[in-house]
Amino acid sequence: MSIRKRKRADGSTVYDVVVYMGFTRDGRRDRKSVTVKTKAAAEMEQAKLMARRDAMRNRSGRMRLADYIGEVYWPAAASLAASSKDTYEKEIRLRIVPVLGNMDVRDIDRAAIQRMVDSAGTEAVGKKAVGVLKTILNEAVADGMIATNPACARFAYPPKGRKRDNGLVLATFGEIFGLLGIVRERASESVQRIAYTGLLQGLRPEERYALDWGDLDMERKEIGVHGAYVTASRTHGGNQLKATKTPRGDRVVPMHPAFAEWLEGEERRDGAFILGAGGGRISPSTARHRWDAFLRDNPDAPCITVENMRHSFATAYLHAGGSIEALSRLLGHASIQTTVNRYYRPSTDSLRDDLFADL
């Protein structure tokens, strides 16, 4: 192992790190090298490579997946968001390690991953496990342990299973205003704000919980959507305020006229727009519990879930004649294709009009 300083043709200085890790499957010495710009970075890379080599010692350059995750991958994943760590830990513990943990990383193939998929209860669960495994094995590719990522293959997934919500969507703004009338008359302040920001502005649940009063510009009648407040376990610091789901999710959207009118009567404060217990920012779980309690206490209200408020807004917007392009920007989708796939459901009448438009 060594760290060697050298100059490039352009005059810049770099440091080459070389560490012998063990032996490849065909018996050749496994030599890893990294080139970095500073000595401090070189020493860090050398330490990482030595730790990985020590973890694989007496294994002829091979390593169990469980060992790779625990000793190499997980320490390097410290920068993951708290909510992502929760998801990864769960998938690793419940699905990946029980089926693949004792296999050498280089022996994991499509058939082995299919066994893991078969152990999942539903398509969604299987796809999530494969997604996490793909991320882990991408690191193994980068580390030179495997040449290609077998988790990138196609797999036969279990049935879709039961949806988490009831699928109910309000199709028009008339239906939305009917529900908001009940909300405004009977619901608490926080429940009203959950409903108005979802049904009239189409914000994602986590975007609603991240809103501050400073994001609401009454003079310009605009809302700045700049963050997401997501669920995370106490192990990783609790609920977390982070960036929006996609870069296009960080956006400014116009207030719906009915939203602006309702907001005029609200007392402005500092801090979070929707408050939870103790006067702090509402947690995602508290928001769902409060909305569910409102629905239980008001059986005449449509049973729209917190998540489907956004879908209701999108459906009503299109039925009111809004364009799919504008809707995509309002929702903060990364691609207009996402909007088309999830929300565009033309009626028979509109299809008929398009078909006979030139006749």
N, C-alpha and C positions, 0 to 999 in steps of 0.2 A: 504494500500500500504506500502511496506517496501523494504529495502535493507539489506540483511543479509550476513555477512561474515562467511565463514566456511572453514575448511580444509578437503581436500580429503584424502583418504587412502594413496596416494603416497606422501603426505606432501605438495602438492601444495595448494595455497589459491585461492578460487573463491568467487564470489559475486552472491547471488540469488536475483533477482528482482521480486516482486510479486505486481500486480495491479489488483483490481477488476474493470471490465469494465462495468458491467451492468447485464443483464439477457439474457439467451438463449431463443430460441423460445418455449421451454417447461417449462420456468419459473425458471430454475436453475440459480444460480449466475455464471456469466462468469468470471473466474479467469485466468489471463495470467501470466506466469512466464518465466523468461529468466535467464540463467546463463552465466556470463562473467568472465574474468580473472582479471580485474582491477576495482577500485572504480570509476574512471572517466568514463569507459565504462558503468558501472552499472547506474550511474547518467544519462548518455545520454539515455540509454534504458528506464529508468523510465520516463524521460521527454517525450519520444516518445509515450509510452503507455498511459500516462496521457493525452497527446494531443489528441490521438485517442479516449480515453474514453470521453473526453469533447466534441469531435465532435459528438459522438453518444448519448450524454446525452438527456434524455427525449424521446428516441426512443426505449426503451426496448432492448438495445443491437443491434439495427438494424440501417442501414445506406443506404441512396440512393447511387447509383453508382456514380452519378455526384459529390456528397459530398466526397465520398471515393477517387475519382481521384484527386479532388482539394485539399483536406486537408490531405490525407495520402499518396497516391501513388506518386503524382507529386513532392512534396517536397523531397521524398526519391529517385527520379529519377534524381537528380542533376548531377550524374556522367555520364549520357548518353552523347554520342557524339552529337555535334551540329546538324549534319545532321539527326541523329535519332530523336532528339527532334522535328525537323521540321516535320518529317513524323508522329510521334506520335500525335503532336498537331493537325495536319490536320485531321487525322482519328478520333480522339476524338471529334473534333468540328463538322465535317461534317457528320459522320456516327454513332459513338457510342453513344454520348450523346443524339442526337435527338430521337433515338429509345429506348435506355435503360436507359438513365440518371435518370429518375424519379422512376425507379424500385429499391426496396431494393436489395442489393447485394445478399442476400440469396435466393431471389425469381427468379433470372435470371436462365433460363433453356434453353434447346436446342431449344424449339419452339420460345422463345423470340429472341434468337440469329439468328435463321433462318429468322425472320422478318427483322432483320438488314441486313442480306445477300441479301434478296429479294429487299431491297431498293438500293442496289449497281447496277451500270450500267453494269458492266462486271465481268467476273470471277476473273480477276486480282485485281480489286478494292475490291471485296468481300473478297478474300483471305487475302489481306493486312489488311483490317479492323478486320477480325477474328484473324489474327496474333497479332495485337496490343492488342485486347481485351484479348487474351490468356495470354499475358505477364502481363497485369494488374490483371487478376483474379488469376494468379499464386501467386502474392503477397498477394491477399486476402486469399488464401489457407495457405500461410506461416504465415499470421497474425491470423489464426484460425477463420476467419469469415465464411468460407465455407469449407466443407470437401473435395470436388472434384471440378475440373475445368470443367464447362460445355462447354467451348469453345474448348475442346479437342475432341468433338464429330465430326461425319461426317455431312457435310451439302450439300444441293443441290445448286450449284452455277449458276449464270446467264451464258449466252453464253460468249465465249472468247472475242468477240469484235474485233475491228480492231487493228492490230499490230502497234506499234509506228514507226517502220522502214519499208522499202519496201521489206525486206527479200533478197535483192540482195547480192550474195556472189561471189567473184572471186575464181574459182575452181583450178587454176593452178598458178605456179609462173610465167609462161609466161604471163598470164593475169595481174598479179600483176606488173611485170616489165613494161608492156605497160602503166599502169596507172602511175607508178612512173616516167616514162619518161616524161609524160605530167607535172607531179608535179614539177620535177626538172627544167624543162624548163620555167614554167610559174608562179609557186607559190611563195609566200613569204617565208622567212626563217622559221617562226613559223609553217606554213602550211606544209612545207616539213618535219619538225620534227614530226608533228602529224602523217603524213602518213607513214614515214619510221619506226617509233617505233611501229605503229600498224600493218602495212602490212608485215614487214620483221621480227619483233620480237614477234608479237602476244600479246603485253601488253594490259591490260585493259586501257580504257581511263584515269581513275583516277591515274593509275600507271604511265602513260606517263607524266601527268601534275606534278607529284611528283618528277620526275627525276631531279637530280642535275648533273653538269659536273663531280663532284667527283665520281658519280656512274658508269662512263664510263671508263673502264680500257683498254686503247688502246694497252698496252704492252701484256696483257693476252687475249685481244679480248673478254672481258666479260662485262656484264651489271649487276650491283647489283640493284635488285628491293626490296626496303625496306620500301616503304610508299605509301599512296594514298592521293590525293588532291581532296576533294569532296565538293559539293555545300552545303552551309548552309546559312540561312537567317541572316541578320544583327542583328536580335533580339538575336541570339545566337552567335554573334561574327564573322559572315561572313564565307567565305570558310575556310575549315579546313584541315590541314595536319595531317593524322592519320596513324595507322598501316594498313598493307595490309588486304584484305578481309578475308583471312584465314591464319593460321600459315604457311601453305605450300606456301602461296603467297609471303612470305619473302624468296627470292631465288636469286641465281646467275645464269644467263643464258648466253650461248655463243652467240657472235654476228654472225648474218648471214654474210657471206663473202661480199655480196653486200652492207650490212649496214656498215661494217667496211671500205670498199672502199669509200663509200660516206662520211663517217665521217672524213676520212683523210683530206678532203678538207675544213672541217669546222674549223673556228677559235675558239680555246678553251678559255673559260672564267671561272669566278667564279660564283657560285650561280645556279639558275634554268636553266635547259637545254632548255625548251620552255618558251619564254617570252611573257607576255601579255602587256596590256597598261601600260605605265609608266615604263617599264623595269622590272617589278616584275614578279612573277610566274603567268603563264596564268591561268585564271579561266576556269572551265568547260564550262560555257555559252559562253565565248569569243571564246574558241576553236571551239565549234560547229558553232557559227556564222561565223567564218573565213572559216571553211571548207565548209559550205553551200554556202557562197559567191563565193568561188573558183569554186564549181560545177556549179553555175548559170552562171559564166563568161566563163566556158569551157564546153559547151554542148556535146563535143565529149568525155569527160571523163566519165567512168562508175559511176553511182550515188550510190557509196558505202557510207554508213553512218559511222560516227566515231566509233560506236559500232561494226559494221560488218567488220571493218578492221581486228579485232582479229579473227572473224569467218573465214574470207577469208584466213588468215595465216594458221589456223588449217586445213582447207579443202585442201589447196595447199600442206601442209606438208604431209598429209596422201596420197594424190594422187602421191606425189613424192617418196613414198615408206617408209616414216617414220613410226615408231612403235607407237601404241596408248599409250604404257607405257611412252615412251620418251616425247610424246606430252603432256601427263598429267603433267609431271614435268616441261616442258617448260611453260605451261600455269598457273602453280601454283594452280591446282585444289586440293581441299581437299580430293577428292577420284577419283580413276581412273574411277569409274562408272559414275561420272559426265561427264568425257570426252567421254566415250562411248555413253551415252545418247544424248549428244548435238552435237557431231561431227562425229561419225563413221557412214558413209553411204556407205557400200560396193557396188561396181558396179556389174552389171549382169555378166561381164566377170570374176571378182574375185570370185563371188559366184559359177560360173560354174567350175572354176579351183579347188576350195575347194571341191566341190561335187564329181568330178571325179579324184581327186588326186591319189587315190589308184587303179584305174582301168587300 
